Each structure stands twice: as structure tokens, then as C-alpha cells.
Amino acid sequence: MRTPLSVISSASENLADGVVEDHDQVRQYGRMIHHHSEELAAMIENALWFARGDGREGLEMEEVIVEELVMEVATTCAGMLQQAGVVLERDIESGLATIRGNRTLLLHGLQNLLANVALYGRAGKWVRIQARRHEACVEFIIEDRGAGMSPEDLTRVFEPFYRGRGAKQANIAGLGLGLALVRRIVEAHDGRVEVRSQHNVGTTVAFRVPIFDLDSKAAA
């Protein structure tokens, strides 16, 4: 939640201090504040959903354009990755069908994965996010060339609040919730997330989301 809150705080402060006075810029800042306040409100609703443990119940699903989703997560995480010295590469299969899901949750899931690279995989200086067709799903793959995980960490990586030995030794801030939340998001979309990692080689996280079914939409 810190990202939209930081943008809202910074933009509103600039407006209040008179840093931005041009009419067009004021309107732009207003749109920015409105957009991120809506995003923050959606995050709060999703946090409440997680706390209730409802799974798919009460979760709003919609038609999501994959390319737009990846573009937004890349834009949102650009500053964080740049600060960590990580170059982001995108590889989106052309002509991908739309997927069915909760756009906000999927966005947060991808953001968590890129945030993990900024924290733990920065040694590799590179991350790639892929999206490609896999049967009746779209598969998302995020891979880095970082330090990787130990076999012990790999078996416990989805446990809430679990933090690997490397993260503790490096004194990296975090709660150990990133991948646990990603798994909850993916399972709410009837999917499954997989992690492959090798020490000093890198880590790959992959998950699939069903393609939007026009027949189901027509039946509804």
C-alpha cells in the first residue's frame, strides 16, 4: 500500500505548496491522485478479503488484457527496480487472448514478485517477465539471475512470515508474506504457482490464469 500512498502524499504536498501552478499540470496531478486513491481503496478491500479468507467468494472477476496488465506492473515497479540496479525485460506473446480475473489482485501479485527481485535477486541485475499461451490459460513467468534459494528455503517459501536465512543474514527488510500472498491470489483464480530456484543461478516463478470464456459470459 505504500506505493499509491506515497504518490498521493507527494502529489498533494506539491499542490498545497504551490509547486504546481500550471492549469494543465494541476489537472494531471488531480487525475493522478484520484487514480491512486482508487487503487489504494481497492487494495484495502482486497486486504479485507484476504483477512476473511473467502477465497473466490465475493471476488469480482473481469476481462483483463494481458499486455496492459504487464505494462502497468512494469511502470509501477520501474523506480524500485532502477534503484536496485535491476534491468526489466518484457516478453509478451503477440495476440494473447484476454484472461478472466481480478485485475487489482493480479497486479499486486506481479508487483510482489518484482519487489522480491528488487530485494533478493538484485545481484543478477536482471529480471524478465513473460506471458504466453498455455492450453486454456495464459502463463506468467518471472525469472531472475540472482543468488537463488537454498533447498531448505525452497520447501518453505510459501509459508506466511517465513524468511530465508540469506534474507536474515543480509538484514533485508520484509515480513515474509510476498509469495504467500501470490499463492493466495493465484489459487483464487483456480491456478497454481510454482517456484524453481538454484543457488547462484537464479529463481523462476510461474503461474497460470484461465483465458476469458466468452461462452460463460454469454450464459451469465
ChimeraX commands (.cxc) that place a marker at each C-alpha (Angstrom):
marker #1 position 0.00,0.00,0.00 radius 0.5
marker #1 position 3.00,2.29,0.35 radius 0.5
marker #1 position 3.29,2.98,-3.40 radius 0.5
marker #1 position -0.09,4.69,-4.02 radius 0.5
marker #1 position 0.01,6.33,-0.58 radius 0.5
marker #1 position 3.44,7.80,-1.35 radius 0.5
marker #1 position 2.22,9.15,-4.70 radius 0.5
marker #1 position -0.90,10.69,-3.12 radius 0.5
marker #1 position 1.15,12.29,-0.33 radius 0.5
marker #1 position 3.81,13.68,-2.68 radius 0.5
marker #1 position 1.36,15.00,-5.29 radius 0.5
marker #1 position -0.95,16.62,-2.75 radius 0.5
marker #1 position 2.02,18.22,-0.98 radius 0.5
marker #1 position 3.22,19.74,-4.26 radius 0.5
marker #1 position -0.25,21.15,-4.90 radius 0.5
marker #1 position -0.56,22.54,-1.38 radius 0.5
marker #1 position 2.88,24.17,-1.55 radius 0.5
marker #1 position 2.19,25.78,-4.90 radius 0.5
marker #1 position 4.97,23.86,-6.65 radius 0.5
marker #1 position 2.50,23.05,-9.42 radius 0.5
marker #1 position 0.53,26.02,-10.71 radius 0.5
marker #1 position 0.00,25.46,-14.42 radius 0.5
marker #1 position -3.66,24.60,-15.10 radius 0.5
marker #1 position -2.90,21.50,-17.16 radius 0.5
marker #1 position -0.41,20.22,-14.58 radius 0.5
marker #1 position -2.92,20.75,-11.77 radius 0.5
marker #1 position -5.47,18.67,-13.68 radius 0.5
marker #1 position -2.83,16.00,-14.29 radius 0.5
marker #1 position -1.97,15.90,-10.60 radius 0.5
marker #1 position -5.67,15.69,-9.76 radius 0.5
marker #1 position -6.13,12.71,-12.07 radius 0.5
marker #1 position -3.03,11.08,-10.57 radius 0.5
marker #1 position -4.31,11.50,-7.01 radius 0.5
marker #1 position -7.74,10.19,-7.99 radius 0.5
marker #1 position -6.28,7.14,-9.76 radius 0.5
marker #1 position -4.02,6.17,-6.87 radius 0.5
marker #1 position -6.70,6.79,-4.25 radius 0.5
marker #1 position -8.93,4.34,-6.14 radius 0.5
marker #1 position -6.04,1.88,-6.29 radius 0.5
marker #1 position -5.48,2.24,-2.53 radius 0.5
marker #1 position -9.19,1.70,-1.86 radius 0.5
marker #1 position -9.08,-1.48,-3.96 radius 0.5
marker #1 position -6.04,-2.69,-2.01 radius 0.5
marker #1 position -7.88,-2.17,1.28 radius 0.5
marker #1 position -10.87,-4.14,0.01 radius 0.5
marker #1 position -8.57,-6.94,-1.10 radius 0.5
marker #1 position -6.77,-6.90,2.27 radius 0.5
marker #1 position -10.14,-7.37,3.96 radius 0.5
marker #1 position -10.88,-10.19,1.53 radius 0.5
marker #1 position -7.60,-11.90,2.48 radius 0.5
marker #1 position -8.34,-11.43,6.18 radius 0.5
marker #1 position -11.77,-13.04,5.83 radius 0.5
marker #1 position -10.28,-15.97,3.91 radius 0.5
marker #1 position -13.21,-16.04,1.48 radius 0.5
marker #1 position -11.28,-17.49,-1.43 radius 0.5
marker #1 position -13.21,-16.78,-4.62 radius 0.5
marker #1 position -16.41,-15.87,-2.77 radius 0.5
marker #1 position -17.22,-12.21,-3.24 radius 0.5
marker #1 position -14.25,-11.70,-5.57 radius 0.5
marker #1 position -15.09,-9.54,-8.60 radius 0.5
marker #1 position -13.81,-11.05,-11.84 radius 0.5
marker #1 position -13.47,-9.23,-15.15 radius 0.5
marker #1 position -11.89,-9.47,-18.59 radius 0.5
marker #1 position -8.21,-8.48,-18.33 radius 0.5
marker #1 position -5.90,-7.57,-21.21 radius 0.5
marker #1 position -2.56,-9.22,-20.50 radius 0.5
marker #1 position -0.36,-6.69,-22.30 radius 0.5
marker #1 position -1.94,-3.79,-20.38 radius 0.5
marker #1 position -1.53,-5.65,-17.08 radius 0.5
marker #1 position 2.17,-6.28,-17.69 radius 0.5
marker #1 position 2.71,-2.72,-18.88 radius 0.5
marker #1 position 1.13,-1.32,-15.71 radius 0.5
marker #1 position 3.16,-3.51,-13.36 radius 0.5
marker #1 position 6.35,-2.58,-15.26 radius 0.5
marker #1 position 5.54,1.11,-14.93 radius 0.5
marker #1 position 4.64,0.82,-11.26 radius 0.5
marker #1 position 7.80,-1.09,-10.35 radius 0.5
marker #1 position 10.21,0.80,-12.63 radius 0.5
marker #1 position 11.54,3.13,-9.93 radius 0.5
marker #1 position 12.00,0.35,-7.39 radius 0.5
marker #1 position 13.88,-1.85,-9.87 radius 0.5
marker #1 position 16.01,1.02,-11.13 radius 0.5
marker #1 position 17.00,1.89,-7.58 radius 0.5
marker #1 position 18.02,-1.74,-7.04 radius 0.5
marker #1 position 20.03,-1.70,-10.28 radius 0.5
marker #1 position 17.83,-4.33,-11.93 radius 0.5
marker #1 position 17.01,-4.18,-15.66 radius 0.5
marker #1 position 13.47,-5.32,-16.52 radius 0.5
marker #1 position 12.84,-7.22,-19.75 radius 0.5
marker #1 position 9.34,-7.91,-21.07 radius 0.5
marker #1 position 8.43,-10.79,-23.39 radius 0.5
marker #1 position 4.72,-10.86,-24.24 radius 0.5
marker #1 position 3.45,-13.31,-26.83 radius 0.5
marker #1 position 1.60,-11.45,-29.57 radius 0.5
marker #1 position -2.12,-11.97,-29.98 radius 0.5
marker #1 position -2.73,-13.28,-26.47 radius 0.5
marker #1 position -6.36,-13.79,-25.51 radius 0.5
marker #1 position -7.74,-11.85,-22.56 radius 0.5
marker #1 position -7.84,-13.59,-19.18 radius 0.5
marker #1 position -10.55,-13.76,-16.53 radius 0.5
marker #1 position -9.54,-12.46,-13.14 radius 0.5
marker #1 position -9.47,-9.74,-10.55 radius 0.5
marker #1 position -7.25,-7.14,-12.17 radius 0.5
marker #1 position -6.17,-5.49,-8.93 radius 0.5
marker #1 position -5.17,-8.77,-7.28 radius 0.5
marker #1 position -3.27,-9.95,-10.35 radius 0.5
marker #1 position -1.46,-6.61,-10.46 radius 0.5
marker #1 position -0.50,-6.89,-6.80 radius 0.5
marker #1 position 0.69,-10.45,-7.30 radius 0.5
marker #1 position 3.03,-9.45,-10.12 radius 0.5
marker #1 position 4.19,-6.42,-8.13 radius 0.5
marker #1 position 5.09,-8.68,-5.21 radius 0.5
marker #1 position 7.17,-10.89,-7.49 radius 0.5
marker #1 position 9.09,-7.96,-8.96 radius 0.5
marker #1 position 9.54,-6.49,-5.48 radius 0.5
marker #1 position 11.11,-9.80,-4.43 radius 0.5
marker #1 position 13.61,-9.48,-7.25 radius 0.5
marker #1 position 14.47,-5.94,-6.16 radius 0.5
marker #1 position 15.07,-7.21,-2.62 radius 0.5
marker #1 position 16.57,-10.66,-3.10 radius 0.5
marker #1 position 17.57,-11.03,-6.76 radius 0.5
marker #1 position 19.31,-7.72,-7.35 radius 0.5
marker #1 position 22.71,-9.41,-7.54 radius 0.5
marker #1 position 21.72,-10.68,-11.00 radius 0.5
marker #1 position 20.90,-7.14,-12.22 radius 0.5
marker #1 position 18.18,-8.56,-14.49 radius 0.5
marker #1 position 14.59,-9.80,-14.41 radius 0.5
marker #1 position 12.29,-10.92,-17.19 radius 0.5
marker #1 position 8.51,-11.12,-17.10 radius 0.5
marker #1 position 6.96,-13.37,-19.74 radius 0.5
marker #1 position 3.36,-14.01,-20.73 radius 0.5
marker #1 position 2.46,-16.79,-23.13 radius 0.5
marker #1 position -0.43,-19.05,-24.08 radius 0.5
marker #1 position -0.55,-22.44,-22.37 radius 0.5
marker #1 position -3.59,-24.52,-23.39 radius 0.5
marker #1 position -6.68,-22.74,-21.96 radius 0.5
marker #1 position -4.57,-20.41,-19.82 radius 0.5
marker #1 position -2.05,-17.60,-20.00 radius 0.5
marker #1 position 1.15,-18.42,-18.18 radius 0.5
marker #1 position 3.13,-15.68,-16.43 radius 0.5
marker #1 position 6.83,-16.33,-15.79 radius 0.5
marker #1 position 9.12,-14.10,-13.74 radius 0.5
marker #1 position 12.78,-15.10,-13.71 radius 0.5
marker #1 position 15.96,-13.53,-12.38 radius 0.5
marker #1 position 19.66,-14.31,-12.21 radius 0.5
marker #1 position 20.07,-13.59,-8.52 radius 0.5
marker #1 position 21.58,-15.61,-5.71 radius 0.5
marker #1 position 18.73,-18.15,-5.72 radius 0.5
marker #1 position 17.38,-20.11,-2.76 radius 0.5
marker #1 position 18.70,-22.97,-0.71 radius 0.5
marker #1 position 16.81,-26.31,-0.93 radius 0.5
marker #1 position 15.52,-25.74,2.62 radius 0.5
marker #1 position 14.17,-22.29,1.80 radius 0.5
marker #1 position 12.54,-23.61,-1.36 radius 0.5
marker #1 position 10.43,-26.11,0.61 radius 0.5
marker #1 position 9.08,-23.36,2.90 radius 0.5
marker #1 position 8.90,-20.41,0.54 radius 0.5
marker #1 position 5.07,-20.22,0.57 radius 0.5
marker #1 position 4.76,-20.27,4.36 radius 0.5
marker #1 position 3.41,-16.94,5.69 radius 0.5
marker #1 position 6.06,-14.94,7.60 radius 0.5
marker #1 position 8.85,-17.35,6.66 radius 0.5
marker #1 position 12.09,-15.57,5.78 radius 0.5
marker #1 position 15.11,-17.42,4.44 radius 0.5
marker #1 position 18.47,-17.48,6.13 radius 0.5
marker #1 position 20.02,-15.34,3.39 radius 0.5
marker #1 position 17.47,-12.57,3.90 radius 0.5
marker #1 position 18.11,-12.54,7.64 radius 0.5
marker #1 position 21.88,-12.55,7.25 radius 0.5
marker #1 position 21.73,-9.71,4.72 radius 0.5
marker #1 position 19.36,-7.81,7.04 radius 0.5
marker #1 position 16.83,-7.34,4.23 radius 0.5
marker #1 position 13.59,-5.75,5.40 radius 0.5
marker #1 position 10.38,-7.70,4.92 radius 0.5
marker #1 position 7.65,-9.75,6.56 radius 0.5
marker #1 position 7.92,-12.91,4.50 radius 0.5
marker #1 position 4.40,-12.53,3.09 radius 0.5
marker #1 position 5.11,-11.85,-0.60 radius 0.5
marker #1 position 4.96,-15.36,-2.03 radius 0.5
marker #1 position 2.27,-16.45,0.43 radius 0.5
marker #1 position 0.04,-13.67,-0.90 radius 0.5
marker #1 position 0.92,-14.56,-4.51 radius 0.5
marker #1 position -0.18,-18.15,-3.87 radius 0.5
marker #1 position -3.48,-16.98,-2.38 radius 0.5
marker #1 position -4.10,-14.76,-5.39 radius 0.5
marker #1 position -3.29,-17.50,-7.91 radius 0.5
marker #1 position -5.41,-20.11,-6.09 radius 0.5
marker #1 position -8.33,-17.65,-6.04 radius 0.5
marker #1 position -8.05,-17.73,-9.85 radius 0.5
marker #1 position -8.15,-21.54,-9.92 radius 0.5
marker #1 position -4.44,-21.63,-10.69 radius 0.5
marker #1 position -1.25,-22.92,-9.18 radius 0.5
marker #1 position 2.08,-21.19,-8.66 radius 0.5
marker #1 position 5.44,-22.93,-8.98 radius 0.5
marker #1 position 8.91,-21.82,-7.92 radius 0.5
marker #1 position 12.18,-23.15,-9.28 radius 0.5
marker #1 position 15.44,-21.91,-7.88 radius 0.5
marker #1 position 19.11,-22.80,-7.87 radius 0.5
marker #1 position 21.77,-21.30,-5.67 radius 0.5
marker #1 position 23.91,-18.73,-7.54 radius 0.5
marker #1 position 21.88,-19.32,-10.73 radius 0.5
marker #1 position 18.55,-17.61,-10.15 radius 0.5
marker #1 position 14.87,-18.05,-9.41 radius 0.5
marker #1 position 11.84,-18.59,-11.64 radius 0.5
marker #1 position 8.23,-18.17,-10.52 radius 0.5
marker #1 position 5.43,-19.28,-12.86 radius 0.5
marker #1 position 1.63,-19.27,-12.60 radius 0.5
marker #1 position -1.34,-19.63,-14.95 radius 0.5
marker #1 position -4.66,-17.79,-15.21 radius 0.5
marker #1 position -7.61,-19.09,-17.29 radius 0.5
marker #1 position -8.43,-17.37,-20.57 radius 0.5
marker #1 position -11.64,-15.33,-20.58 radius 0.5
marker #1 position -14.52,-17.59,-21.64 radius 0.5
marker #1 position -16.97,-15.77,-23.93 radius 0.5
marker #1 position -19.46,-18.65,-23.69 radius 0.5
marker #1 position -19.58,-18.30,-19.88 radius 0.5
marker #1 position -20.11,-14.55,-20.24 radius 0.5
marker #1 position -23.00,-15.09,-22.67 radius 0.5
marker #1 position -24.59,-17.68,-20.37 radius 0.5
marker #1 position -24.39,-15.29,-17.43 radius 0.5
marker link #1:1,2 radius 0.2
marker link #1:2,3 radius 0.2
marker link #1:3,4 radius 0.2
marker link #1:4,5 radius 0.2
marker link #1:5,6 radius 0.2
marker link #1:6,7 radius 0.2
marker link #1:7,8 radius 0.2
marker link #1:8,9 radius 0.2
marker link #1:9,10 radius 0.2
marker link #1:10,11 radius 0.2
marker link #1:11,12 radius 0.2
marker link #1:12,13 radius 0.2
marker link #1:13,14 radius 0.2
marker link #1:14,15 radius 0.2
marker link #1:15,16 radius 0.2
marker link #1:16,17 radius 0.2
marker link #1:17,18 radius 0.2
marker link #1:18,19 radius 0.2
marker link #1:19,20 radius 0.2
marker link #1:20,21 radius 0.2
marker link #1:21,22 radius 0.2
marker link #1:22,23 radius 0.2
marker link #1:23,24 radius 0.2
marker link #1:24,25 radius 0.2
marker link #1:25,26 radius 0.2
marker link #1:26,27 radius 0.2
marker link #1:27,28 radius 0.2
marker link #1:28,29 radius 0.2
marker link #1:29,30 radius 0.2
marker link #1:30,31 radius 0.2
marker link #1:31,32 radius 0.2
marker link #1:32,33 radius 0.2
marker link #1:33,34 radius 0.2
marker link #1:34,35 radius 0.2
marker link #1:35,36 radius 0.2
marker link #1:36,37 radius 0.2
marker link #1:37,38 radius 0.2
marker link #1:38,39 radius 0.2
marker link #1:39,40 radius 0.2
marker link #1:40,41 radius 0.2
marker link #1:41,42 radius 0.2
marker link #1:42,43 radius 0.2
marker link #1:43,44 radius 0.2
marker link #1:44,45 radius 0.2
marker link #1:45,46 radius 0.2
marker link #1:46,47 radius 0.2
marker link #1:47,48 radius 0.2
marker link #1:48,49 radius 0.2
marker link #1:49,50 radius 0.2
marker link #1:50,51 radius 0.2
marker link #1:51,52 radius 0.2
marker link #1:52,53 radius 0.2
marker link #1:53,54 radius 0.2
marker link #1:54,55 radius 0.2
marker link #1:55,56 radius 0.2
marker link #1:56,57 radius 0.2
marker link #1:57,58 radius 0.2
marker link #1:58,59 radius 0.2
marker link #1:59,60 radius 0.2
marker link #1:60,61 radius 0.2
marker link #1:61,62 radius 0.2
marker link #1:62,63 radius 0.2
marker link #1:63,64 radius 0.2
marker link #1:64,65 radius 0.2
marker link #1:65,66 radius 0.2
marker link #1:66,67 radius 0.2
marker link #1:67,68 radius 0.2
marker link #1:68,69 radius 0.2
marker link #1:69,70 radius 0.2
marker link #1:70,71 radius 0.2
marker link #1:71,72 radius 0.2
marker link #1:72,73 radius 0.2
marker link #1:73,74 radius 0.2
marker link #1:74,75 radius 0.2
marker link #1:75,76 radius 0.2
marker link #1:76,77 radius 0.2
marker link #1:77,78 radius 0.2
marker link #1:78,79 radius 0.2
marker link #1:79,80 radius 0.2
marker link #1:80,81 radius 0.2
marker link #1:81,82 radius 0.2
marker link #1:82,83 radius 0.2
marker link #1:83,84 radius 0.2
marker link #1:84,85 radius 0.2
marker link #1:85,86 radius 0.2
marker link #1:86,87 radius 0.2
marker link #1:87,88 radius 0.2
marker link #1:88,89 radius 0.2
marker link #1:89,90 radius 0.2
marker link #1:90,91 radius 0.2
marker link #1:91,92 radius 0.2
marker link #1:92,93 radius 0.2
marker link #1:93,94 radius 0.2
marker link #1:94,95 radius 0.2
marker link #1:95,96 radius 0.2
marker link #1:96,97 radius 0.2
marker link #1:97,98 radius 0.2
marker link #1:98,99 radius 0.2
marker link #1:99,100 radius 0.2
marker link #1:100,101 radius 0.2
marker link #1:101,102 radius 0.2
marker link #1:102,103 radius 0.2
marker link #1:103,104 radius 0.2
marker link #1:104,105 radius 0.2
marker link #1:105,106 radius 0.2
marker link #1:106,107 radius 0.2
marker link #1:107,108 radius 0.2
marker link #1:108,109 radius 0.2
marker link #1:109,110 radius 0.2
marker link #1:110,111 radius 0.2
marker link #1:111,112 radius 0.2
marker link #1:112,113 radius 0.2
marker link #1:113,114 radius 0.2
marker link #1:114,115 radius 0.2
marker link #1:115,116 radius 0.2
marker link #1:116,117 radius 0.2
marker link #1:117,118 radius 0.2
marker link #1:118,119 radius 0.2
marker link #1:119,120 radius 0.2
marker link #1:120,121 radius 0.2
marker link #1:121,122 radius 0.2
marker link #1:122,123 radius 0.2
marker link #1:123,124 radius 0.2
marker link #1:124,125 radius 0.2
marker link #1:125,126 radius 0.2
marker link #1:126,127 radius 0.2
marker link #1:127,128 radius 0.2
marker link #1:128,129 radius 0.2
marker link #1:129,130 radius 0.2
marker link #1:130,131 radius 0.2
marker link #1:131,132 radius 0.2
marker link #1:132,133 radius 0.2
marker link #1:133,134 radius 0.2
marker link #1:134,135 radius 0.2
marker link #1:135,136 radius 0.2
marker link #1:136,137 radius 0.2
marker link #1:137,138 radius 0.2
marker link #1:138,139 radius 0.2
marker link #1:139,140 radius 0.2
marker link #1:140,141 radius 0.2
marker link #1:141,142 radius 0.2
marker link #1:142,143 radius 0.2
marker link #1:143,144 radius 0.2
marker link #1:144,145 radius 0.2
marker link #1:145,146 radius 0.2
marker link #1:146,147 radius 0.2
marker link #1:147,148 radius 0.2
marker link #1:148,149 radius 0.2
marker link #1:149,150 radius 0.2
marker link #1:150,151 radius 0.2
marker link #1:151,152 radius 0.2
marker link #1:152,153 radius 0.2
marker link #1:153,154 radius 0.2
marker link #1:154,155 radius 0.2
marker link #1:155,156 radius 0.2
marker link #1:156,157 radius 0.2
marker link #1:157,158 radius 0.2
marker link #1:158,159 radius 0.2
marker link #1:159,160 radius 0.2
marker link #1:160,161 radius 0.2
marker link #1:161,162 radius 0.2
marker link #1:162,163 radius 0.2
marker link #1:163,164 radius 0.2
marker link #1:164,165 radius 0.2
marker link #1:165,166 radius 0.2
marker link #1:166,167 radius 0.2
marker link #1:167,168 radius 0.2
marker link #1:168,169 radius 0.2
marker link #1:169,170 radius 0.2
marker link #1:170,171 radius 0.2
marker link #1:171,172 radius 0.2
marker link #1:172,173 radius 0.2
marker link #1:173,174 radius 0.2
marker link #1:174,175 radius 0.2
marker link #1:175,176 radius 0.2
marker link #1:176,177 radius 0.2
marker link #1:177,178 radius 0.2
marker link #1:178,179 radius 0.2
marker link #1:179,180 radius 0.2
marker link #1:180,181 radius 0.2
marker link #1:181,182 radius 0.2
marker link #1:182,183 radius 0.2
marker link #1:183,184 radius 0.2
marker link #1:184,185 radius 0.2
marker link #1:185,186 radius 0.2
marker link #1:186,187 radius 0.2
marker link #1:187,188 radius 0.2
marker link #1:188,189 radius 0.2
marker link #1:189,190 radius 0.2
marker link #1:190,191 radius 0.2
marker link #1:191,192 radius 0.2
marker link #1:192,193 radius 0.2
marker link #1:193,194 radius 0.2
marker link #1:194,195 radius 0.2
marker link #1:195,196 radius 0.2
marker link #1:196,197 radius 0.2
marker link #1:197,198 radius 0.2
marker link #1:198,199 radius 0.2
marker link #1:199,200 radius 0.2
marker link #1:200,201 radius 0.2
marker link #1:201,202 radius 0.2
marker link #1:202,203 radius 0.2
marker link #1:203,204 radius 0.2
marker link #1:204,205 radius 0.2
marker link #1:205,206 radius 0.2
marker link #1:206,207 radius 0.2
marker link #1:207,208 radius 0.2
marker link #1:208,209 radius 0.2
marker link #1:209,210 radius 0.2
marker link #1:210,211 radius 0.2
marker link #1:211,212 radius 0.2
marker link #1:212,213 radius 0.2
marker link #1:213,214 radius 0.2
marker link #1:214,215 radius 0.2
marker link #1:215,216 radius 0.2
marker link #1:216,217 radius 0.2
marker link #1:217,218 radius 0.2
marker link #1:218,219 radius 0.2
marker link #1:219,220 radius 0.2
view
